[in-house]
Amino acid sequence: MTWDWRLGGVLLGAVFFAAVLLVKPIGVSTQFVILDAIVADVVTPDFITRTADGYTSTNAYMAKSNGKYAGNAANPLNYSFIFVLAMAAGALVSTLLKGGIGQQERRLPAVWRANFGDTPWKHYAVAFAGGFVVLYGARLAGGCTSGHMMSGMMQTSLSGYIFALGAFLAAVPTALFMYRED
């Protein structure tokens, strides 16, 4: 079965619309901070503490917004955290349905193979490094592409359009560099 990108776009738009309508706008990068706080609280048990008004933390970032982030880390079974776990599970299911882990190198674009070879570890290393840079930038910007660009543009937020412009101004030259044909 071949996947039509137009159908994928319509389905993605429908999911975002349903999320905004039924729950809240989609944003993902904050949940990595929540995961870090869950781990930090396991290692340092007084990292998150319960107060009369909710939760707080010894970390100023986790304590901001009246301890909202600390509360999410103390009780991670919430919509946003489960959504991120479901994204990872969906990626795994998709990979398994397409032949499994380790079969990816056969599907790499010819231009990737020409520039970087067939070794899967290079592809995984570049994907990991790129993901790290994007996540770091997302936290630096106070939100990710799903929050700023996708949800932001859907809500006609000027910052969403500015973020999208910046993202594409960075992504297009990067893709041209990575996938250049010599």
C-alpha positions as CSV (number, residue, x, y, z in Angstrom):
1,M,0.0,0.0,0.0
2,T,1.3,3.4,-0.9
3,W,0.5,6.3,1.3
4,D,-0.9,9.5,-0.3
5,W,0.6,12.5,1.4
6,R,-2.6,14.5,0.8
7,L,-4.6,11.9,2.9
8,G,-1.9,12.1,5.5
9,G,-2.3,15.9,5.6
10,V,-6.0,15.8,6.0
11,L,-5.8,13.2,8.7
12,L,-3.1,15.2,10.6
13,G,-5.3,18.3,10.3
14,A,-8.3,16.4,11.6
15,V,-6.3,15.1,14.6
16,F,-5.1,18.6,15.4
17,F,-8.6,20.1,15.0
18,A,-10.1,17.4,17.3
19,A,-7.4,17.9,19.9
20,V,-7.9,21.6,20.0
21,L,-11.7,21.2,20.0
22,L,-11.9,18.4,22.6
23,V,-8.9,18.9,24.9
24,K,-6.2,21.5,24.2
25,P,-3.7,22.4,21.5
26,I,-1.0,19.8,20.9
27,G,2.5,20.5,22.2
28,V,5.1,17.9,22.9
29,S,8.5,19.2,24.0
30,T,7.5,20.1,27.5
31,Q,6.8,16.5,28.1
32,F,10.5,15.7,27.8
33,V,11.1,18.2,30.6
34,I,8.4,16.3,32.6
35,L,10.2,13.0,31.9
36,D,13.4,14.5,33.1
37,A,11.7,15.7,36.3
38,I,10.2,12.2,36.9
39,V,13.7,10.7,36.7
40,A,15.2,13.5,38.8
41,D,12.5,12.9,41.5
42,V,13.4,9.2,41.5
43,V,17.1,10.0,42.0
44,T,16.5,12.9,44.4
45,P,13.3,12.2,46.3
46,D,12.8,15.8,47.5
47,F,13.0,17.2,43.9
48,I,9.2,17.5,43.9
49,T,7.2,18.1,47.0
50,R,3.4,18.3,47.6
51,T,2.2,21.6,49.1
52,A,-1.2,22.7,50.4
53,D,-1.8,24.3,47.0
54,G,-0.5,21.5,44.8
55,Y,3.1,20.8,44.0
56,T,6.4,22.6,43.9
57,S,10.0,21.7,43.2
58,T,13.5,22.7,44.2
59,N,14.1,23.5,40.5
60,A,12.8,27.0,39.6
61,Y,11.6,25.9,36.1
62,M,9.6,23.0,37.5
63,A,8.1,25.2,40.3
64,K,7.0,28.0,37.8
65,S,3.3,28.4,37.0
66,N,2.4,27.6,40.6
67,G,4.0,24.2,40.3
68,K,2.2,23.1,37.2
69,Y,5.2,21.2,35.8
70,A,6.0,19.7,39.1
71,G,2.4,18.5,39.4
72,N,2.6,17.0,35.9
73,A,5.8,15.2,36.9
74,A,4.3,13.9,40.1
75,N,1.2,12.7,38.3
76,P,2.4,11.8,34.7
77,L,-0.7,10.0,33.6
78,N,-2.2,13.0,32.0
79,Y,-3.2,13.8,28.4
80,S,0.0,15.4,27.2
81,F,2.4,12.7,28.7
82,I,0.2,9.8,27.4
83,F,0.1,11.6,24.0
84,V,3.9,11.6,23.8
85,L,4.1,7.9,24.8
86,A,1.4,7.1,22.2
87,M,3.5,8.9,19.5
88,A,6.5,6.7,20.3
89,A,4.3,3.6,20.3
90,G,2.8,4.7,17.0
91,A,6.3,5.1,15.5
92,L,7.3,1.6,16.7
93,V,4.1,0.1,15.3
94,S,4.7,1.8,12.0
95,T,8.3,0.6,11.8
96,L,7.2,-3.0,12.6
97,L,4.5,-2.9,10.0
98,K,7.0,-1.7,7.4
99,G,9.4,-4.5,8.0
100,G,10.9,-3.9,11.4
101,I,13.9,-2.3,12.9
102,G,17.1,-3.0,10.8
103,Q,15.2,-3.0,7.5
104,Q,15.4,0.8,7.2
105,E,18.7,0.9,5.4
106,R,17.1,-0.7,2.4
107,R,14.6,2.2,2.2
108,L,17.1,5.0,2.6
109,P,17.0,7.5,-0.3
110,A,19.6,6.8,-3.0
111,V,21.1,10.3,-2.4
112,W,21.6,9.4,1.3
113,R,23.3,6.2,0.4
114,A,25.5,8.0,-2.2
115,N,26.6,10.6,0.3
116,F,26.8,8.6,3.5
117,G,26.8,4.9,2.6
118,D,24.5,2.1,3.6
119,T,25.6,1.7,7.3
120,P,22.5,2.2,9.4
121,W,24.4,3.5,12.4
122,K,25.3,6.7,10.5
123,H,21.6,7.2,9.7
124,Y,20.6,6.6,13.3
125,A,23.4,8.9,14.6
126,V,22.4,11.7,12.3
127,A,18.7,11.3,13.2
128,F,19.5,11.3,17.0
129,A,21.8,14.4,16.7
130,G,19.1,16.2,14.6
131,G,16.4,15.3,17.1
132,F,18.6,16.5,20.0
133,V,19.3,19.8,18.3
134,V,15.6,20.3,17.5
135,L,14.5,19.4,21.0
136,Y,17.1,21.7,22.5
137,G,16.0,24.5,20.2
138,A,12.3,23.8,21.1
139,R,13.0,24.1,24.8
140,L,15.0,27.2,24.2
141,A,12.1,28.7,22.2
142,G,9.6,27.6,24.9
143,G,7.8,25.2,22.6
144,C,8.1,22.8,19.7
145,T,7.0,22.6,16.1
146,S,3.7,21.0,17.1
147,G,3.0,23.6,19.7
148,H,4.3,26.7,18.0
149,M,3.9,25.9,14.3
150,M,1.1,23.3,14.0
151,S,-1.2,24.3,16.9
152,G,-0.1,28.0,16.7
153,M,-0.9,28.4,13.0
154,M,-4.2,26.5,13.4
155,Q,-5.1,29.1,16.0
156,T,-3.9,31.9,13.7
157,S,-1.2,32.9,16.1
158,L,1.3,35.3,14.5
159,S,4.1,33.7,16.5
160,G,3.1,30.3,14.9
161,Y,3.6,31.8,11.4
162,I,6.9,33.4,12.3
163,F,8.1,30.1,13.8
164,A,7.1,28.2,10.7
165,L,9.0,30.7,8.5
166,G,12.1,30.3,10.7
167,A,11.8,26.5,10.7
168,F,11.6,26.3,6.9
169,L,14.4,28.9,6.5
170,A,16.6,26.5,8.5
171,A,15.2,23.2,7.2
172,V,15.4,23.8,3.5
173,P,19.1,24.7,3.4
174,T,19.9,21.9,5.8
175,A,18.1,19.4,3.6
176,L,19.8,20.7,0.5
177,F,23.1,20.3,2.2
178,M,22.4,16.8,3.6
179,Y,20.9,15.5,0.4
180,R,23.1,17.3,-2.1
181,E,24.0,15.4,-5.2
182,D,27.8,15.5,-6.0
